[in-house]
Amino acid sequence: MTNNTWNRAWPLLAVLGSVTSLGVGTSLAKQLFPVLGAQGTSALRVGFAALILIAVWRPWRWPLQRAQAAALLRFGVALGAMNLLFYMALRTIPFGLAVAIEFSGPLAVAIYHSRRPVDFVWLALAVAGLALILPLGSASGAGALVLEPVGIACAAGAAVCWALYILLGRRLGSIPSGQAVSLGLACAALVVVPFGVAEAGSRLLQPSVLLFGLAVAAISSALPYTLEMLALRRLPPATFGIALATEPAIAALMGMLLLHEHLSGTQWLAIACIMGAAMGSAVTRPAASGQSAADTAAAS
């Protein structure tokens, strides 16, 4: 492989590595559910991720104005609610389908801000995908999990929070990205940790659980964010968006390999529709409205 080929390939590989790392980390996190529950697992992941990123970025180096602090707090609340609701959805919904439903949040934001005729094609494709997922209690195929109303509602809530996270994140342009995400995660931890403590209590302090939680936070937050930041400096927004849109499929594969969550053909088709909508939106999105690092960091 020549240097030019490698220079073009590695940023794309970095995004795919980020998505894969997030999928592996979340799949590992779900294995803590029998011990900590969804809320306890989410608290451990978000709490450790905040500590890791604060140690890396040292956000106290930049002063904050009162208005910036208030904006960061709102951003962090949306981020915390998104993580909490997503993990609660994973209790009854396969990983890949939960990610597919959650993807409707950022997709809706992208289509709303563009609103060109071609965007109605991507909207129709996304709606078709969601329609294939949403029939309750109709999961079919060997090993397929039944989709329960509460799980779907939690995934939909996570989608709404992801949309708010993007909109609120775009108001943090005057704050360095490392400071915004590290302090945003710290605020998110203030939202999530009380729920985790209420559910898991002292089980959160078991040494083996703490060590496992630290590994999950590194794999599902610190590493993906670092890879995305490296890739964003080299990739056009459209290419970055296309690579990121592979997340539902990779999540479904991780769920199948690590969690034994087998989807039906209809459910795979639904994921393909939503991925197609996300990729199409990324390709046709005006350059001025491309996703920023804050739109994707620490998501899911």
Secondary structure as UniProt FT lines:
FT   HELIX           3..30
FT   TURN            31..32
FT   HELIX           33..57
FT   HELIX           59..61
FT   HELIX           66..89
FT   TURN            90..92
FT   HELIX           95..102
FT   HELIX           104..114
FT   HELIX           117..133
FT   TURN            136..137
FT   TURN            142..143
FT   HELIX           149..169
FT   HELIX           170..172
FT   TURN            173..174
FT   HELIX           177..200
FT   HELIX           201..205
FT   HELIX           207..217
FT   HELIX           218..222
FT   HELIX           223..232
FT   TURN            233..234
FT   HELIX           237..244
FT   TURN            245..246
FT   HELIX           247..259
FT   HELIX           265..284
FT   HELIX           287..289
FT   HELIX           293..296
FT   TURN            297..298
//
